[in-house]
Amino acid sequence: MAGKQIAMGIDLGTSNSCVAIVEDGVPKVIANEWGERTHASVVTFLDDGAIVVGNDAKKHIITSPKTAIYSSKRLIGRYFFSEEVKKALTVCSYEIVEGPNNSVRVKVNDKVYSLPEIAAMILKEMRAIVEAHVGHAVTQAVITVPANFNDNQRQETKNAGRIAGLEVLRILNEPTAAALAYGFGQNLNQKVAVYDLGGGTFDISILQIGEDVFEVLSTQGDTYLGGDDFDERIMQWMVQQFQQQTGIDASRDRLALSKIKEAAERAKIELSERDRAAIHIPHVVTDKQGNAYELDLQLTRSQFNQMVMDLVQRTFKVCDEALQSARLTAAEVDGVILVGGPTRLPIITNSVRHYFQREPNTDVDPDLVVALGAAIQADALLDQDTNTFLLDVTPQTLRLGTVGDYTEPIIDRNTSIPIDRTRTFVTAADNQEKVKIRIFQGESRKASECQLLGEFEFGGLRPAPRGMVKVEVTFEIDTDGLVNVSARDIETGQKASTTITLSGGMTEGDIAAAQERNAETEIARGALREE
Amino acid sequence: MDYTQPQFWPQLQQLAATIDGLDYFQVLNLPSSAAGNQVRDSYYALSRALHPDKFFHIADDVTKAAVHKIYKRVTEAYTILKDEKKRIKYVADISGPDRAKKLRFTEESEAEQKEQQKMATKVAKTPKGEQLYQAALLEMKKGQWDKAYKNIQTATVLESGNAELKALLADLDKKRKGG
């Protein structure tokens, strides 16, 4: 159809990203000029000032370990003091520094970037791929996130979209997108489980799929568990074997680690097809005397399975909880959809088959299905006659900080969204001018075990003795899964001014500046291919 | 009713304006005897009619806001009524004398309970002192700082050891001097 508006669906993954659009009513993944449909989520800053994104950028991890930014999704929306960031500080070859308000930044060639800025470069590349295909500008997108992402992580992902000059139509949960791609136009009436093991996160969502309504019954996830962890187990084993053979600790050498990481990932993929993988790195380290050492190992599938068995078991603990929330047993599920590259591993496929007592669906491509679902949703949002409805849930309990280190629940996890709840606060002192509240997400009563979303201050209260001003605070979770907080004076109905006084996120000013920088940034395309 | 047709939009506004006075069964358009599957069916039917995504392309913010308000209440009604335990408590709540206050499901929060306890503990220790304090509260509400100051001053004479009254007196002194 000529002139029809197009919006893209972007799967912004930890390891790989993918982009799709609906063309003539059919969702399609768009390949780049070289026919690649998935693109490494890597941004590399080359010495000559050029920036490359995708599979080309990934080739530089070994040669320019300090300027190739990979797995950055693991850091987005986190606080600098979080466990994930502490871990990244020890294993990442690029430099991670602390930004304002405990935020995380990466430092490349003396320039400091926020995580949404890095993600925006990947999004810019995805957009370029679509624009090259359709031949005109495309500015609207649905971007997917792990279902268990909290408000900070969703907000920062949305910011990334805005920095890339996109209108973000929706932040969509990855498993929900996958279920949509699976059930769209199929006239199904099923309960399905989406087992989504990505590069950095694991999600399980249980859905009731109908003809036109897709209802998420429950979702559960672990944002600290993914394919990267499987690679890491192989890396640890390689380092250990190498040390036994040569007495050299390769883990102290960042260049060696980059090579080991790449080989580990390759071995893992090889083990999806074969019973054993040969790992050979011709020149892994050079000792003080200038002697070069090679690494030569054999890894069998059963050795590998043993290394990662506990990780696999962890995913099923999460599945247990999701089924319990949905009030179903594994046997009551009618279909199982696998999402994410790591689900190609035989140990995963076999364990999933065993757990759900059924053959996982093989019609959908685990690497592409999320982008396809996002494209379907993007198209549905632009369509006036849309008749596909996603009824999603909030993944984590929204909490209010009370006294000391305690919190109390406001909106429970697995509650359907959009929804709002109100709470009334009474002034505790005479002529109190403002009310301050802290909100959290998480499953613990202890504030220190939950994620702090922000501290809100409602100002401009009318002067009165304590107890006389009642402020009604509304906590809303919108269709993006984002949290909005507002307050009003019950008696006068007047809205209180709201200030977020504590948050690791970007300000509007930060975003505008980043937008400008992103627009000026040229992403080099094809330069390497010609070599 | 087909909410998607423009001629129904005025009714949509009306529904948004009056939804605070409806209980969850009324929101979902169901009898209070409705079975669990009817609750879900109604939620689905209302989602087809009122899900914000259906109104995504509309530029009219007033309509959008009305749809959001109504649909959020639909979700809330579904969340409570599909949960057996919550439904039982809710039905009891709206059948009681406090019906008007309990149209939205309430779980009394710990913080509110504590707040109420705090409110219940009297500031003044003597009956006369409390009387003066209450009078002062009313005057403060009206901004009559001088009158409030005089009442609290008398109260502090009665209760010379009451630090809270003293602090309030100091505050009021600032207020009446335009602080």
Interface residues (C-beta under 8 A of the other chain):
Chain A: L169 G210 D212 V213 E215 A380 L381 L382 D383 Q384 T386 N387 F389 L390 L391 L400 T402 V403 E408 T415 S416 I417 P418 I419 D420 R421 T422 R423 T424 F425 V426 A428 D430 N431 P463 A464 P465 G467 M468 E476 T479
Chain B: Y43 Y44 S47 R48 H51 P52 D53 K54 F56 H57 H68 Y71 K72 T75 E76 Y78 T79 R104 S109 E110 A111 E112 K114 E115 K118 M119 A136 L137 M140 K141 G143 L168 D171 K175
